């Protein structure tokens, strides 16, 4: 009996909080596609502002999740100095949360699956990214109807190059650290897959 209880305790768990439907459905599709031996739990707050995302992440930490990740679209945050300073303060005040940023949005991570390498091309907003993404997924739309028809994680994994996307994500992080004014569009989604890889051993 004690052995079974111990086995239950060592099962790792990851909570991933995103601001909207896109992030939720992407993470949920990872969960159902991969059927990992650990628990992968997507979450979506009632409001899509960064404060609500962090509040929900804090709740997941208190609930005992081993890893809590916030998927953050940076377009709104980067639109003003005050919002950026507030966001930086939230990050400093929550060292237990792993912040995973995409600028301008999560769809840039999707686009990385079709990119040959890291690029300094800047995408001003969601519309600009989606215009490029539709060359590869013509019917892309962040709606329930689209995600019900298209398993987005599977689509990207099977028709794009996921290993290369992770590599580009990591390379852009390094390039941005040296030339932040040149490499303005980026996604840190490699952090999620690093956590998964770490658990998988």
Beta strands, then each sheet from edge to edge (+ up, - down):
strand 1: 13-18
strand 2: 39-44
strand 3: 67-73
strand 4: 98-103
strand 5: 186-187
sheet 1: 2+ 1+ 3+ 4+ 5-
end
